[in-house]
Amino acid sequence: MDGAREGSDTELQRKLDHEIRMREGACKLLAACSQREQALEATKSLLVCNSRILSYMGELQRRKEAQVLGKTGRRPSDSVPPPERTPCRGRVCISDLRIPLMWKDTEYFKNKGDPHRWAVFLLLQLGEQIQDTEMVLVDRTLTDISFQNNVLFAEAGPDFELRLELYGACVEEEGALAGAPKRLATKLSSSLGRSSGKRVRASLDSAGGSGNSPILLPTPTVGGPRFHLLAHTTLTLAAVQDGFRTHDLALASHEENPAWLPLYGSVCCRLAAQPLCMTQPTASGTLRVQHAGELRNGTLVHGVLKGTNLVCYWRSEDADTGQEPLFTIAINKETRVRAGELEQASEWPFTLSISNQYGEDAVTNTLQVESREALQNWMEALWQLFFDMSQWKHCCDEVMKIETPAPRKPPQALAKQGSLYHEMVLSEPVAAGGPSEGLLLQNNAISAEIRALLSSYYSDR
């Protein structure tokens, strides 16, 4: 158990170090941006990295506190209570995200007022896991904001809380970034370097590692767009449904805010969940059928407990090759299970009786197992399944469909850009071997590092 916990902490620390490096890259890119879309994407990346760093630091701190309490909170003479049963984990996926807008008549129908545009995206957090959507440009010609990509959280419990935060920035005119290329060399040389990661960790340690204070991550000195929190909501297991639903949004911005959008106050989405007990086998083994349909007593079968079914095959290989099963025994919240023992049976004396009610008729399937240990394993798997059903509730009625999200690609505006070396504007030619040539080579190396960091950022999502 200690080894597994240490491995989990090491993996979390690896993620933290990765996000610190990504934050450095986002700061460098923001310092060197010469186009509006590029600056928006860099600012968005910086916001997401900061959120992940704070989340990971907070989780590490909670684990350390729990470990200390576990060591000091109990005396050696205290009796250790039996471990409580815990529900299985699962996957949670949110898709078809749409946020309706409520424009004034004069703006939408009569096309009056300033033709502002906004850049918006969603930040989604489940536990220490943080994901983001693509950035969408919004103006008064749109009736709703639509995010195309699915967002998948691979590790969730039935008590999950999925927080959605909508961020927006008012898109300025091109003139706001027109002079950026002339200041490129200065900004690159003064941007944050690798030592920023050490400073972040040092500041977090000195502040007690609370993981929730924004002062722990200093704002970059370089300029750029500013995203504002526009609205938020939290979705739980009760919001899971195999279909499209509407949920309330809490508005966090007012009309005087530069990034204010006329939100209707709701978000539409499909929220699906797949508990592991519904998608992975929880028990398997050889069973002898005492009475099941047309089969003779004493027929050996290979049983697999998966989801709401105990599926029986002729051979174990049939389960792997997708062959049709001999028969299937339903397992649901109303199923009754009883263990027994045949007094006069010299072989396979232990029985497993599974009873289901179909209307006024009760159907009981009795299966024999070879040993008491095998019987205990089957009973434990069934009791765990019943517990998982009680926690995941309607998510265990049937397997909900979850589509694996497509790999994230860099934004088109970033993909079209060359290296920062080619965007530099110099007032005079560079002499071979002169100091400016060394500066160009240095900046070209920095731009290559930025591109590598950005490539890693999107390949991990």
Salt bridges, closest charged atoms under 4 A:
ASP2 OD1 - ARG5 NH2 2.54
ASP9 OD1 - ARG63 NH1 2.94
GLU11 OE2 - ARG14 NH2 2.78
ASP17 OD1 - ARG201 NH1 3.06
GLU19 OE2 - ARG52 NH1 3.87
GLU19 OE2 - ARG461 NH2 3.37
GLU37 OE2 - ARG36 NH2 3.51
GLU59 OE1 - ARG62 NH2 3.08
GLU59 OE2 - ARG63 NE 3.05
ASP78 OD1 - ARG75 NH2 3.48
ASP114 OD2 - HIS116 NE2 3.70
ASP132 OD2 - LYS44 NZ 2.47
ASP132 OD1 - ARG52 NH2 3.91
ASP132 OD2 - ARG408 NH2 3.59
GLU155 OE1 - ARG89 NE 3.17
GLU165 OE2 - ARG163 NE 2.60
GLU174 OE2 - ARG36 NH2 3.23
ASP242 OD1 - ARG270 NH2 2.45
GLU255 OE2 - LYS104 NZ 3.30
GLU256 OE1 - HIS254 ND1 3.14
ASP318 OD1 - ARG315 NH2 3.05
GLU341 OE1 - ARG372 NH2 3.47
GLU380 OE2 - ARG85 NH1 2.76
ASP397 OD1 - LYS333 NZ 3.94
GLU403 OE2 - LYS401 NZ 3.89
GLU449 OE2 - LYS28 NZ 3.26
GLU449 OE2 - ARG194 NH2 3.34
ASP460 OD2 - HIS18 NE2 2.91
